Amino acid sequence: MKMKAAVVTELNSMEVKEVDRPVVDENGVLVKVKACAICGSDIRIFHSGNSRVNFPAIIGHEISGEIVEVGKNVTKFKVGEKVSIGADIPCGECSFCEAGIGNNCQINYAMGYQFQGGFAEYLPLNKIVVNYGPVHKIPDNMTFEEAAMAEPLGCVLNALELSPIKLGDNVVIIGAGPIGCMMANVVKKMGAAKVILVQRSKHRLEMAKKVVNADVFICSSEENAIRRVLEETGGLGADVIFTACPAPEAQQDALLMAKNRAFVNFFGGLPKDKENVTLNTNTIHYKELFITGAHGAMPIHHQKAIDLMASGTIDVKPFITASFPLDQISEAFERAESHDGMRVIVKP
């Protein structure tokens, strides 16, 4: 049997074509993909590749769909169930996975990387994914488009555990992309007194104002963001700062925006040609700052994201800008890269 899939054949080349429909074994599951959102990581793979992705490849890791086939040994899932699928897959056997921090697994399996991604009509889930991965059932009142957003929301929750928000904290988020905007809304729900969103692009910041429940919006290309943050925090700086963008300057600025004993979380990864950043470590020393990173999410974060969306605590609908059929995935990628909106969904 055949299926339609968007195959990245080489850098900067993607072709929608007929490929063999996956065959699952007695320990696997087959999912009919209903929605797969385009992440910045997908765009980077498309243009620059990734050591874990061998072309030709089917990428995409913010996925939802319906189970259409279940191997005879699988007891966790049934045909007809609707599921959301995240990215990071614990191997289930190493010391990190045994400790419950599978996103630090040294094998670092992920959907759309070593395992087939969601830009296809059907998605196979192997034994590792079925047993240990972020594959969770969704309620009937949740759309497939919303369910695909559990993956980025789960990543936000991981970062917030590593750099916890306390009631009354002042929080700065540098970067008004989908992740930064989603983070701002979650932080506000957690009881932050003042949420400050910083973005270099005026156009992007204006879009963010339509979907973000922040208190202060700063366009860093028009004013000194460090000085403004200090003004907004009584000269002391923010209690928690997240850099939700791939900019070295954001990491440098974050230290200067931080209050003594603040948490500074480097959430956004940097391009390989910019990953060595000069930081004033005396600032960290004298302010006694806590510098943390955040990478991906664990299955528990993916489940919590679904629970928060299902309860209505976090509304992800405003972050869904547009949807395209699989045949128009090139246009979908162009829309996502234009930064004219938030998340773009592909619907096979």
ZAVEX-526586 format. One record per residue (C-alpha): x, z, y; residue number from 1. Coordinates in pm, 1 decimal. Layout:
<vexmars>
<vexmar X="X" Z="Z" Y="Y" resi="NUM"/>
...
</vexmars>
This chain:
<vexmars>
<vexmar X="0.0" Z="0.0" Y="0.0" resi="1"/>
<vexmar X="106.0" Z="-63.7" Y="357.8" resi="2"/>
<vexmar X="64.9" Z="117.4" Y="689.2" resi="3"/>
<vexmar X="140.3" Z="41.3" Y="1050.5" resi="4"/>
<vexmar X="430.3" Z="226.3" Y="1214.4" resi="5"/>
<vexmar X="646.4" Z="213.2" Y="1525.1" resi="6"/>
<vexmar X="999.7" Z="174.6" Y="1395.5" resi="7"/>
<vexmar X="1305.6" Z="231.1" Y="1613.0" resi="8"/>
<vexmar X="1534.5" Z="-36.7" Y="1473.2" resi="9"/>
<vexmar X="1826.8" Z="31.3" Y="1705.1" resi="10"/>
<vexmar X="1891.4" Z="183.3" Y="2045.7" resi="11"/>
<vexmar X="1632.8" Z="67.2" Y="2300.3" resi="12"/>
<vexmar X="1442.3" Z="-133.5" Y="2039.8" resi="13"/>
<vexmar X="1110.5" Z="-31.7" Y="1885.2" resi="14"/>
<vexmar X="889.1" Z="-255.0" Y="1673.2" resi="15"/>
<vexmar X="534.9" Z="-192.1" Y="1552.3" resi="16"/>
<vexmar X="513.1" Z="-338.5" Y="1203.9" resi="17"/>
<vexmar X="378.7" Z="-300.0" Y="852.0" resi="18"/>
<vexmar X="582.9" Z="-68.1" Y="630.2" resi="19"/>
<vexmar X="525.2" Z="91.8" Y="293.2" resi="20"/>
<vexmar X="271.8" Z="370.8" Y="306.8" resi="21"/>
<vexmar X="441.9" Z="696.1" Y="198.6" resi="22"/>
<vexmar X="386.6" Z="816.1" Y="-155.7" resi="23"/>
<vexmar X="374.2" Z="1194.8" Y="-194.3" resi="24"/>
<vexmar X="479.6" Z="1377.2" Y="-507.6" resi="25"/>
<vexmar X="315.7" Z="1674.4" Y="-678.3" resi="26"/>
<vexmar X="455.7" Z="1912.6" Y="-414.1" resi="27"/>
<vexmar X="378.2" Z="1704.2" Y="-105.2" resi="28"/>
<vexmar X="95.1" Z="1630.1" Y="134.9" resi="29"/>
<vexmar X="-9.0" Z="1308.9" Y="309.5" resi="30"/>
<vexmar X="-152.9" Z="1330.1" Y="660.9" resi="31"/>
<vexmar X="-344.4" Z="1058.9" Y="845.8" resi="32"/>
<vexmar X="-198.7" Z="1088.0" Y="1195.7" resi="33"/>
<vexmar X="-456.7" Z="1123.9" Y="1472.5" resi="34"/>
<vexmar X="-230.9" Z="1200.8" Y="1768.9" resi="35"/>
<vexmar X="140.3" Z="1222.5" Y="1845.2" resi="36"/>
<vexmar X="263.2" Z="1311.3" Y="2193.1" resi="37"/>
<vexmar X="577.6" Z="1163.9" Y="2346.2" resi="38"/>
<vexmar X="842.2" Z="1427.6" Y="2415.9" resi="39"/>
<vexmar X="1150.6" Z="1387.0" Y="2629.6" resi="40"/>
<vexmar X="1350.8" Z="1423.9" Y="2308.1" resi="41"/>
<vexmar X="1182.2" Z="1110.6" Y="2168.8" resi="42"/>
<vexmar X="1286.9" Z="919.6" Y="2479.4" resi="43"/>
<vexmar X="1645.4" Z="1042.4" Y="2441.6" resi="44"/>
<vexmar X="1654.2" Z="937.3" Y="2074.8" resi="45"/>
<vexmar X="1519.2" Z="594.8" Y="2168.5" resi="46"/>
<vexmar X="1783.2" Z="534.4" Y="2434.1" resi="47"/>
<vexmar X="2081.0" Z="738.9" Y="2317.0" resi="48"/>
<vexmar X="2027.3" Z="819.7" Y="1950.8" resi="49"/>
<vexmar X="2082.2" Z="1151.2" Y="1773.8" resi="50"/>
<vexmar X="2320.6" Z="1261.7" Y="1500.5" resi="51"/>
<vexmar X="2025.1" Z="1363.7" Y="1282.4" resi="52"/>
<vexmar X="1842.3" Z="1031.0" Y="1317.3" resi="53"/>
<vexmar X="1946.8" Z="724.5" Y="1118.9" resi="54"/>
<vexmar X="1799.0" Z="392.3" Y="1231.6" resi="55"/>
<vexmar X="1567.3" Z="234.6" Y="1137.3" resi="56"/>
<vexmar X="1355.7" Z="544.6" Y="1196.0" resi="57"/>
<vexmar X="1001.2" Z="656.3" Y="1272.0" resi="58"/>
<vexmar X="1023.0" Z="931.6" Y="1530.5" resi="59"/>
<vexmar X="769.2" Z="1164.8" Y="1700.4" resi="60"/>
<vexmar X="728.3" Z="1538.5" Y="1641.7" resi="61"/>
<vexmar X="425.5" Z="1663.2" Y="1842.4" resi="62"/>
<vexmar X="169.7" Z="1575.0" Y="1579.1" resi="63"/>
<vexmar X="-183.9" Z="1635.8" Y="1459.5" resi="64"/>
<vexmar X="-391.5" Z="1474.3" Y="1189.5" resi="65"/>
<vexmar X="-610.9" Z="1506.7" Y="883.7" resi="66"/>
<vexmar X="-493.1" Z="1572.3" Y="529.5" resi="67"/>
<vexmar X="-588.7" Z="1282.9" Y="300.4" resi="68"/>
<vexmar X="-383.6" Z="1355.3" Y="-10.8" resi="69"/>
<vexmar X="-248.5" Z="1674.0" Y="-170.3" resi="70"/>
<vexmar X="-1.8" Z="1705.4" Y="-458.5" resi="71"/>
<vexmar X="-123.7" Z="1891.5" Y="-767.0" resi="72"/>
<vexmar X="111.0" Z="2186.3" Y="-706.0" resi="73"/>
<vexmar X="3.6" Z="2239.9" Y="-344.3" resi="74"/>
<vexmar X="-233.3" Z="2532.2" Y="-288.8" resi="75"/>
<vexmar X="-194.5" Z="2590.5" Y="87.2" resi="76"/>
<vexmar X="-386.1" Z="2279.9" Y="195.5" resi="77"/>
<vexmar X="-686.8" Z="2075.3" Y="94.7" resi="78"/>
<vexmar X="-799.2" Z="1718.4" Y="155.6" resi="79"/>
<vexmar X="-1007.3" Z="1694.6" Y="472.2" resi="80"/>
<vexmar X="-841.7" Z="1979.4" Y="658.1" resi="81"/>
<vexmar X="-728.5" Z="1913.8" Y="1015.7" resi="82"/>
<vexmar X="-374.9" Z="2025.9" Y="1096.5" resi="83"/>
<vexmar X="-123.7" Z="2049.7" Y="1377.0" resi="84"/>
<vexmar X="241.1" Z="1988.9" Y="1291.6" resi="85"/>
<vexmar X="543.6" Z="2111.9" Y="1485.5" resi="86"/>
<vexmar X="902.4" Z="1995.3" Y="1492.6" resi="87"/>
<vexmar X="1151.9" Z="2249.1" Y="1360.2" resi="88"/>
<vexmar X="1151.5" Z="2289.6" Y="981.9" resi="89"/>
<vexmar X="1329.9" Z="2593.8" Y="832.3" resi="90"/>
<vexmar X="1516.2" Z="2521.2" Y="509.5" resi="91"/>
<vexmar X="1375.5" Z="2850.7" Y="382.7" resi="92"/>
<vexmar X="1692.6" Z="2956.5" Y="204.0" resi="93"/>
<vexmar X="1976.0" Z="3024.3" Y="452.3" resi="94"/>
<vexmar X="2046.7" Z="3358.4" Y="618.8" resi="95"/>
<vexmar X="1881.2" Z="3248.5" Y="944.6" resi="96"/>
<vexmar X="1563.6" Z="3135.6" Y="771.9" resi="97"/>
<vexmar X="1553.5" Z="3454.1" Y="563.5" resi="98"/>
<vexmar X="1580.6" Z="3650.3" Y="888.5" resi="99"/>
<vexmar X="1277.5" Z="3466.6" Y="1028.7" resi="100"/>
<vexmar X="1468.4" Z="3262.4" Y="1284.8" resi="101"/>
<vexmar X="1441.3" Z="2922.3" Y="1121.3" resi="102"/>
<vexmar X="1494.3" Z="2736.2" Y="1448.4" resi="103"/>
<vexmar X="1856.2" Z="2852.6" Y="1415.7" resi="104"/>
<vexmar X="1885.5" Z="2705.4" Y="1066.6" resi="105"/>
<vexmar X="2221.0" Z="2531.2" Y="1041.2" resi="106"/>
<vexmar X="2070.6" Z="2233.5" Y="856.4" resi="107"/>
<vexmar X="1826.5" Z="2197.4" Y="1145.7" resi="108"/>
<vexmar X="1561.5" Z="1985.6" Y="975.0" resi="109"/>
<vexmar X="1295.3" Z="1844.1" Y="1205.8" resi="110"/>
<vexmar X="1001.3" Z="1606.5" Y="1199.9" resi="111"/>
<vexmar X="1097.4" Z="1275.7" Y="1355.6" resi="112"/>
<vexmar X="1464.1" Z="1344.3" Y="1286.3" resi="113"/>
<vexmar X="1567.6" Z="1380.4" Y="919.4" resi="114"/>
<vexmar X="1201.0" Z="1359.6" Y="817.1" resi="115"/>
<vexmar X="960.0" Z="1082.4" Y="916.0" resi="116"/>
<vexmar X="784.0" Z="1135.8" Y="1248.4" resi="117"/>
<vexmar X="430.4" Z="1085.7" Y="1372.2" resi="118"/>
<vexmar X="436.8" Z="742.2" Y="1535.9" resi="119"/>
<vexmar X="273.7" Z="593.8" Y="1226.3" resi="120"/>
<vexmar X="-65.8" Z="579.0" Y="1059.8" resi="121"/>
<vexmar X="38.0" Z="817.1" Y="782.4" resi="122"/>
<vexmar X="286.7" Z="1103.5" Y="766.5" resi="123"/>
<vexmar X="435.8" Z="1249.2" Y="447.1" resi="124"/>
<vexmar X="506.6" Z="1622.3" Y="429.5" resi="125"/>
<vexmar X="759.9" Z="1706.2" Y="160.4" resi="126"/>
<vexmar X="793.6" Z="2033.1" Y="-29.1" resi="127"/>
<vexmar X="1015.6" Z="2193.1" Y="236.5" resi="128"/>
<vexmar X="772.0" Z="2110.3" Y="515.8" resi="129"/>
<vexmar X="468.8" Z="2220.5" Y="313.4" resi="130"/>
<vexmar X="626.1" Z="2551.9" Y="213.0" resi="131"/>
<vexmar X="819.2" Z="2650.8" Y="525.7" resi="132"/>
<vexmar X="726.7" Z="2421.5" Y="814.2" resi="133"/>
<vexmar X="501.7" Z="2463.0" Y="1119.1" resi="134"/>
<vexmar X="194.3" Z="2304.2" Y="960.1" resi="135"/>
<vexmar X="-120.9" Z="2490.3" Y="1059.2" resi="136"/>
<vexmar X="-493.0" Z="2432.5" Y="1032.5" resi="137"/>
<vexmar X="-686.7" Z="2382.5" Y="1354.2" resi="138"/>
<vexmar X="-1048.5" Z="2479.1" Y="1431.1" resi="139"/>
<vexmar X="-1323.5" Z="2220.8" Y="1457.9" resi="140"/>
<vexmar X="-1360.3" Z="2280.9" Y="1833.5" resi="141"/>
<vexmar X="-1001.2" Z="2170.2" Y="1901.4" resi="142"/>
<vexmar X="-932.1" Z="1802.9" Y="1960.5" resi="143"/>
<vexmar X="-644.9" Z="1627.7" Y="1789.4" resi="144"/>
<vexmar X="-490.9" Z="1559.8" Y="2131.5" resi="145"/>
<vexmar X="-492.2" Z="1930.5" Y="2212.9" resi="146"/>
<vexmar X="-356.2" Z="2016.8" Y="1868.5" resi="147"/>
<vexmar X="-55.4" Z="1791.3" Y="1924.9" resi="148"/>
<vexmar X="32.9" Z="2009.8" Y="2224.6" resi="149"/>
<vexmar X="91.1" Z="2315.0" Y="2005.0" resi="150"/>
<vexmar X="451.4" Z="2204.5" Y="1951.7" resi="151"/>
<vexmar X="565.7" Z="2220.4" Y="2317.9" resi="152"/>
<vexmar X="357.7" Z="2533.3" Y="2377.6" resi="153"/>
<vexmar X="527.6" Z="2695.4" Y="2079.3" resi="154"/>
<vexmar X="866.0" Z="2619.2" Y="2235.9" resi="155"/>
<vexmar X="750.0" Z="2792.6" Y="2553.7" resi="156"/>
<vexmar X="649.2" Z="3100.3" Y="2353.9" resi="157"/>
<vexmar X="991.0" Z="3115.1" Y="2188.1" resi="158"/>
<vexmar X="1161.7" Z="3116.1" Y="2528.4" resi="159"/>
<vexmar X="929.3" Z="3386.6" Y="2655.9" resi="160"/>
<vexmar X="1019.0" Z="3610.8" Y="2363.3" resi="161"/>
<vexmar X="1388.3" Z="3566.8" Y="2437.9" resi="162"/>
<vexmar X="1340.6" Z="3633.5" Y="2810.9" resi="163"/>
<vexmar X="1037.9" Z="3861.4" Y="2823.0" resi="164"/>
<vexmar X="805.7" Z="3886.4" Y="3122.5" resi="165"/>
<vexmar X="688.7" Z="4229.7" Y="3236.1" resi="166"/>
<vexmar X="377.0" Z="4302.5" Y="3439.2" resi="167"/>
<vexmar X="452.6" Z="4252.2" Y="3806.3" resi="168"/>
<vexmar X="766.4" Z="4042.1" Y="3755.7" resi="169"/>
<vexmar X="865.2" Z="3764.9" Y="3993.5" resi="170"/>
<vexmar X="942.2" Z="3454.1" Y="3789.4" resi="171"/>
<vexmar X="1114.9" Z="3129.1" Y="3887.6" resi="172"/>
<vexmar X="1080.5" Z="2810.7" Y="3685.3" resi="173"/>
<vexmar X="1311.3" Z="2524.6" Y="3782.0" resi="174"/>
<vexmar X="1156.7" Z="2197.8" Y="3666.5" resi="175"/>
<vexmar X="797.2" Z="2080.3" Y="3703.3" resi="176"/>
<vexmar X="778.1" Z="1862.3" Y="3395.6" resi="177"/>
<vexmar X="517.6" Z="1929.4" Y="3125.3" resi="178"/>
<vexmar X="716.2" Z="2218.8" Y="2977.2" resi="179"/>
<vexmar X="788.3" Z="2383.9" Y="3312.2" resi="180"/>
<vexmar X="426.0" Z="2352.7" Y="3421.6" resi="181"/>
<vexmar X="295.1" Z="2482.8" Y="3090.5" resi="182"/>
<vexmar X="540.8" Z="2772.2" Y="3110.0" resi="183"/>
<vexmar X="419.8" Z="2860.4" Y="3459.7" resi="184"/>
<vexmar X="62.0" Z="2891.4" Y="3340.1" resi="185"/>
<vexmar X="157.1" Z="3106.4" Y="3040.8" resi="186"/>
<vexmar X="376.2" Z="3331.0" Y="3256.1" resi="187"/>
<vexmar X="88.4" Z="3387.7" Y="3494.5" resi="188"/>
<vexmar X="-133.9" Z="3486.6" Y="3203.1" resi="189"/>
<vexmar X="132.5" Z="3736.8" Y="3096.8" resi="190"/>
<vexmar X="99.5" Z="3925.1" Y="3423.3" resi="191"/>
<vexmar X="371.9" Z="3789.4" Y="3649.3" resi="192"/>
<vexmar X="310.0" Z="3893.0" Y="4008.5" resi="193"/>
<vexmar X="455.7" Z="3579.6" Y="4160.1" resi="194"/>
<vexmar X="535.9" Z="3252.8" Y="3987.3" resi="195"/>
<vexmar X="768.2" Z="3021.5" Y="4181.9" resi="196"/>
<vexmar X="797.5" Z="2659.2" Y="4070.6" resi="197"/>
<vexmar X="1101.2" Z="2461.8" Y="4191.3" resi="198"/>
<vexmar X="1123.2" Z="2083.5" Y="4164.7" resi="199"/>
<vexmar X="1352.5" Z="1827.6" Y="4326.1" resi="200"/>
<vexmar X="1097.3" Z="1542.3" Y="4332.2" resi="201"/>
<vexmar X="823.5" Z="1581.9" Y="4592.2" resi="202"/>
<vexmar X="596.6" Z="1346.2" Y="4397.6" resi="203"/>
<vexmar X="641.6" Z="1547.6" Y="4078.9" resi="204"/>
<vexmar X="574.7" Z="1870.9" Y="4262.2" resi="205"/>
<vexmar X="249.9" Z="1736.0" Y="4406.9" resi="206"/>
<vexmar X="136.4" Z="1641.1" Y="4055.2" resi="207"/>
<vexmar X="225.6" Z="1988.9" Y="3933.0" resi="208"/>
<vexmar X="2.0" Z="2148.9" Y="4194.6" resi="209"/>
<vexmar X="-297.3" Z="1991.5" Y="4020.2" resi="210"/>
<vexmar X="-230.5" Z="2161.4" Y="3686.3" resi="211"/>
<vexmar X="-20.1" Z="2471.1" Y="3756.5" resi="212"/>
<vexmar X="-135.2" Z="2818.5" Y="3847.3" resi="213"/>
<vexmar X="180.3" Z="2901.3" Y="4045.0" resi="214"/>
<vexmar X="199.8" Z="3102.0" Y="4367.0" resi="215"/>
<vexmar X="485.1" Z="2919.1" Y="4538.6" resi="216"/>
<vexmar X="594.9" Z="2555.3" Y="4514.0" resi="217"/>
<vexmar X="942.4" Z="2464.7" Y="4637.6" resi="218"/>
<vexmar X="1072.2" Z="2110.2" Y="4680.0" resi="219"/>
<vexmar X="1447.7" Z="2157.1" Y="4645.8" resi="220"/>
<vexmar X="1524.6" Z="1817.7" Y="4801.2" resi="221"/>
<vexmar X="1357.2" Z="1929.9" Y="5124.1" resi="222"/>
<vexmar X="1463.0" Z="2292.9" Y="5154.5" resi="223"/>
<vexmar X="1722.5" Z="2535.9" Y="5020.2" resi="224"/>
<vexmar X="1560.1" Z="2663.7" Y="4701.9" resi="225"/>
<vexmar X="1793.3" Z="2962.5" Y="4662.9" resi="226"/>
<vexmar X="1725.6" Z="3085.0" Y="5015.6" resi="227"/>
<vexmar X="1349.8" Z="3037.5" Y="4971.8" resi="228"/>
<vexmar X="1342.4" Z="3227.6" Y="4642.0" resi="229"/>
<vexmar X="1526.2" Z="3516.7" Y="4803.3" resi="230"/>
<vexmar X="1277.7" Z="3513.0" Y="5092.1" resi="231"/>
<vexmar X="987.2" Z="3518.7" Y="4847.3" resi="232"/>
<vexmar X="1135.3" Z="3815.3" Y="4660.3" resi="233"/>
<vexmar X="1228.7" Z="4043.3" Y="4946.9" resi="234"/>
<vexmar X="1591.3" Z="3937.6" Y="4934.2" resi="235"/>
<vexmar X="1641.2" Z="4075.4" Y="4583.3" resi="236"/>
<vexmar X="1590.6" Z="3765.7" Y="4368.2" resi="237"/>
<vexmar X="1362.3" Z="3694.5" Y="4073.5" resi="238"/>
<vexmar X="1327.6" Z="3909.3" Y="3762.9" resi="239"/>
<vexmar X="1325.6" Z="3611.3" Y="3524.8" resi="240"/>
<vexmar X="1440.1" Z="3251.4" Y="3579.3" resi="241"/>
<vexmar X="1392.1" Z="2955.6" Y="3346.1" resi="242"/>
<vexmar X="1573.3" Z="2624.5" Y="3386.7" resi="243"/>
<vexmar X="1321.5" Z="2379.4" Y="3238.7" resi="244"/>
<vexmar X="1514.2" Z="2065.9" Y="3330.4" resi="245"/>
<vexmar X="1830.9" Z="1883.5" Y="3218.1" resi="246"/>
<vexmar X="2029.4" Z="1955.9" Y="3534.9" resi="247"/>
<vexmar X="2359.1" Z="2150.4" Y="3551.9" resi="248"/>
<vexmar X="2283.6" Z="2237.6" Y="3913.9" resi="249"/>
<vexmar X="1971.9" Z="2423.7" Y="3803.3" resi="250"/>
<vexmar X="2178.8" Z="2653.1" Y="3582.6" resi="251"/>
<vexmar X="2419.5" Z="2723.1" Y="3866.7" resi="252"/>
<vexmar X="2137.4" Z="2789.2" Y="4114.5" resi="253"/>
<vexmar X="1955.7" Z="3016.0" Y="3868.9" resi="254"/>
<vexmar X="2233.2" Z="3275.7" Y="3881.8" resi="255"/>
<vexmar X="2208.2" Z="3288.3" Y="4260.7" resi="256"/>
<vexmar X="1828.3" Z="3324.1" Y="4247.7" resi="257"/>
<vexmar X="1847.2" Z="3616.2" Y="4004.4" resi="258"/>
<vexmar X="1784.0" Z="3979.7" Y="4080.9" resi="259"/>
<vexmar X="2028.0" Z="4232.4" Y="3938.3" resi="260"/>
<vexmar X="1965.8" Z="4273.7" Y="3564.0" resi="261"/>
<vexmar X="1744.9" Z="3964.6" Y="3558.9" resi="262"/>
<vexmar X="1696.4" Z="3739.2" Y="3258.5" resi="263"/>
<vexmar X="1817.2" Z="3381.3" Y="3307.1" resi="264"/>
<vexmar X="1702.9" Z="3143.7" Y="3034.7" resi="265"/>
<vexmar X="1866.2" Z="2802.6" Y="2993.0" resi="266"/>
<vexmar X="1566.9" Z="2629.2" Y="2836.8" resi="267"/>
<vexmar X="1637.3" Z="2264.9" Y="2916.7" resi="268"/>
<vexmar X="1925.0" Z="2107.2" Y="2727.4" resi="269"/>
<vexmar X="2182.4" Z="1905.0" Y="2919.0" resi="270"/>
<vexmar X="2309.2" Z="1550.4" Y="2856.8" resi="271"/>
<vexmar X="2634.2" Z="1544.5" Y="2659.8" resi="272"/>
<vexmar X="2830.6" Z="1412.3" Y="2956.2" resi="273"/>
<vexmar X="2710.3" Z="1705.1" Y="3170.2" resi="274"/>
<vexmar X="2704.1" Z="1993.5" Y="2925.4" resi="275"/>
<vexmar X="3017.9" Z="2168.3" Y="3054.8" resi="276"/>
<vexmar X="2892.7" Z="2360.3" Y="3357.5" resi="277"/>
<vexmar X="3102.9" Z="2566.9" Y="3597.9" resi="278"/>
<vexmar X="2938.1" Z="2906.5" Y="3642.1" resi="279"/>
<vexmar X="3051.6" Z="3195.5" Y="3857.3" resi="280"/>
<vexmar X="3085.5" Z="3457.6" Y="3584.9" resi="281"/>
<vexmar X="3148.9" Z="3727.4" Y="3848.1" resi="282"/>
<vexmar X="2785.8" Z="3680.0" Y="3947.4" resi="283"/>
<vexmar X="2685.8" Z="3754.6" Y="3587.9" resi="284"/>
<vexmar X="2929.0" Z="4046.5" Y="3578.4" resi="285"/>
<vexmar X="2832.6" Z="4222.9" Y="3899.8" resi="286"/>
<vexmar X="2458.5" Z="4155.7" Y="3873.5" resi="287"/>
<vexmar X="2458.6" Z="4254.6" Y="3503.3" resi="288"/>
<vexmar X="2256.9" Z="3944.2" Y="3419.3" resi="289"/>
<vexmar X="2116.5" Z="3862.6" Y="3076.6" resi="290"/>
<vexmar X="2183.5" Z="3494.7" Y="3004.0" resi="291"/>
<vexmar X="1982.0" Z="3350.9" Y="2716.2" resi="292"/>
<vexmar X="1912.9" Z="3010.6" Y="2569.1" resi="293"/>
<vexmar X="1603.3" Z="2879.4" Y="2394.2" resi="294"/>
<vexmar X="1590.3" Z="2600.1" Y="2139.1" resi="295"/>
<vexmar X="1275.8" Z="2476.2" Y="1969.3" resi="296"/>
<vexmar X="1041.0" Z="2719.7" Y="1802.1" resi="297"/>
<vexmar X="962.9" Z="2893.6" Y="1476.1" resi="298"/>
<vexmar X="646.8" Z="2835.2" Y="1271.6" resi="299"/>
<vexmar X="503.5" Z="3164.8" Y="1398.4" resi="300"/>
<vexmar X="523.7" Z="3034.4" Y="1756.1" resi="301"/>
<vexmar X="339.7" Z="2719.0" Y="1652.7" resi="302"/>
<vexmar X="61.2" Z="2928.8" Y="1498.8" resi="303"/>
<vexmar X="43.3" Z="3149.4" Y="1808.9" resi="304"/>
<vexmar X="16.3" Z="2838.9" Y="2026.4" resi="305"/>
<vexmar X="-282.4" Z="2718.6" Y="1825.5" resi="306"/>
<vexmar X="-442.4" Z="3062.7" Y="1850.1" resi="307"/>
<vexmar X="-395.8" Z="3074.9" Y="2228.4" resi="308"/>
<vexmar X="-549.4" Z="2728.9" Y="2269.0" resi="309"/>
<vexmar X="-836.2" Z="2800.4" Y="2029.4" resi="310"/>
<vexmar X="-926.6" Z="3121.4" Y="2213.3" resi="311"/>
<vexmar X="-928.9" Z="2944.4" Y="2548.9" resi="312"/>
<vexmar X="-646.5" Z="3164.0" Y="2680.0" resi="313"/>
<vexmar X="-428.4" Z="2861.4" Y="2744.2" resi="314"/>
<vexmar X="-588.1" Z="2528.1" Y="2837.0" resi="315"/>
<vexmar X="-364.2" Z="2231.9" Y="2757.6" resi="316"/>
<vexmar X="-615.2" Z="1959.9" Y="2843.7" resi="317"/>
<vexmar X="-484.2" Z="1920.1" Y="3203.2" resi="318"/>
<vexmar X="-143.4" Z="1833.6" Y="3059.3" resi="319"/>
<vexmar X="-271.8" Z="1530.6" Y="2867.9" resi="320"/>
<vexmar X="-232.0" Z="1242.3" Y="3111.4" resi="321"/>
<vexmar X="-302.8" Z="933.0" Y="2904.5" resi="322"/>
<vexmar X="-337.6" Z="801.9" Y="2550.6" resi="323"/>
<vexmar X="-238.5" Z="469.6" Y="2397.8" resi="324"/>
<vexmar X="-300.0" Z="305.8" Y="2060.2" resi="325"/>
<vexmar X="1.6" Z="262.5" Y="1834.3" resi="326"/>
<vexmar X="15.9" Z="-110.0" Y="1911.8" resi="327"/>
<vexmar X="85.6" Z="-19.1" Y="2275.7" resi="328"/>
<vexmar X="358.0" Z="237.7" Y="2211.0" resi="329"/>
<vexmar X="604.2" Z="48.8" Y="2432.0" resi="330"/>
<vexmar X="365.2" Z="86.9" Y="2724.1" resi="331"/>
<vexmar X="317.0" Z="452.6" Y="2628.2" resi="332"/>
<vexmar X="692.8" Z="515.2" Y="2641.5" resi="333"/>
<vexmar X="713.7" Z="338.5" Y="2977.8" resi="334"/>
<vexmar X="436.7" Z="560.2" Y="3111.6" resi="335"/>
<vexmar X="606.7" Z="873.3" Y="2979.3" resi="336"/>
<vexmar X="940.5" Z="771.2" Y="3131.6" resi="337"/>
<vexmar X="780.6" Z="698.7" Y="3468.3" resi="338"/>
<vexmar X="714.3" Z="1072.5" Y="3515.7" resi="339"/>
<vexmar X="374.8" Z="971.8" Y="3652.4" resi="340"/>
<vexmar X="181.1" Z="1246.2" Y="3481.9" resi="341"/>
<vexmar X="246.3" Z="1501.2" Y="3209.3" resi="342"/>
<vexmar X="213.0" Z="1431.3" Y="2834.6" resi="343"/>
<vexmar X="132.1" Z="1083.9" Y="2699.9" resi="344"/>
<vexmar X="-37.7" Z="1065.8" Y="2359.6" resi="345"/>
<vexmar X="-7.2" Z="791.5" Y="2098.2" resi="346"/>
<vexmar X="-309.3" Z="762.6" Y="1869.5" resi="347"/>
<vexmar X="-236.9" Z="566.6" Y="1549.4" resi="348"/>
</vexmars>
